[in-house]
Amino acid sequence: MALTPSNTPENSTDKRKERAAAQEDVLLREVDEAVRQDELSSSLDKYGKPLLAIVVLGLAAFAAYLFIWVPSREGPREAQSETLVSALDQIEAGNIQTGSATLDGLAAEGEGGAKTAAMMLQAGIAQQQGKAEEAAKIFAAVAADEDAPQAYRDLAVIREITATFDTRKPEDIVARLKPLAVPENAFYGSAGELLAIAYLEQGKRQEAGDLLAAISKSDDVPDSLRSRARQMAGQLGVDAIEDVDEVLEESRIESAPGAPPAQ
């Protein structure tokens, strides 16, 4: 039985169309690539030198930043650090007035953490000398300084509230400390304890007790503060004891003869 020939006129026509289409596609790609290369060559001829100049200037500016500006900034910072250390040495030696005078220039014209540390030291000196309002004013300036490190600003808020706690309204204390009395804050325990006292002055015993109980269960809070918070929570009727043996052990250590007082 003879097979039907596949090379019919219709099949041949279809194949020729496919080959023609393929050749046309290849040709279009080659033309497109040639046009792109020509455009790139023209762009380089037209803009190559200006672009190269910009790159060179950029590298020169970066080099100037690394070798000129950065060292020029490190010099003043090093000097400020030395001034701060000198003031600390004077204060530790008991020369409060001399140390405070050394801090004046740094607090007024310093930069960054050195300036903030100088202001915090000045406020601490004022507070130790019984100048609560002056200390609070300096702490408030640090707390409002957006360029100061956040940890310093948070601590300044707590120190400001502590210095003037008796003269402040409870609602003001709550508004200032509530954002800091959260577990993720480094000063959670200190801020929370003050906040709990403000709650008590507002008559909010349950809120105060719950907050103190939470502080007593936090592993990130100093043991002395945890113990104090647990006792205060218990006095408010909130059970803050999770491990009885741990509490008994703490009580035994604190009551032992010759045991150092809780900080």
C-alpha angles and dihedrals in degrees: 000000000000119000121235108254113245095203094084121155091253094053092048091051092051092050092049090052091050092050091047092050091049092049090048091051092051090048092051091051092051091049091048091050091048091051091050092050090049091050091048091049091049092048092051091049090049103037105016097096096045091048091049090050091052092050092049092048090048092052091047091051091049091050090050089051092052099043104030114021099039095051090045089056094045091057096062092041091054090049091050091050091052091050091051093049090048091052091049091051090052093048093048089050089056096255094128097160094048092046092048091050089052089054095052097080093042092049091049102041107013127108139228123341094350092060092045093049090050091052092048090051092049091051091048091052091049091050092050089051091055095254096132097161093049091048092048090051092055093044089051090053091053092047090053095046107106091192093058120096111269094237090058091048093051092048090048090056091053093046091047092052091046092052094053103024096124093052097047130089114248092237090056091052091049092050093050099043105035094080089054098044094082127113094244093058118094091227096046095127098047095043092044094051092052090044091052090054090050089051089053091052087053090051093248098137096159094052090048093048094048092049093048091048090052091050091050090056096049116107090202094065122087114262094241091055092045090053092048092047091050092053093047092048090051091052088054091053097256116128107226098165116113101158114034093187091054092051092049090049091051090049091049092051093047093049096044115116112263093013112149115252117258113264 
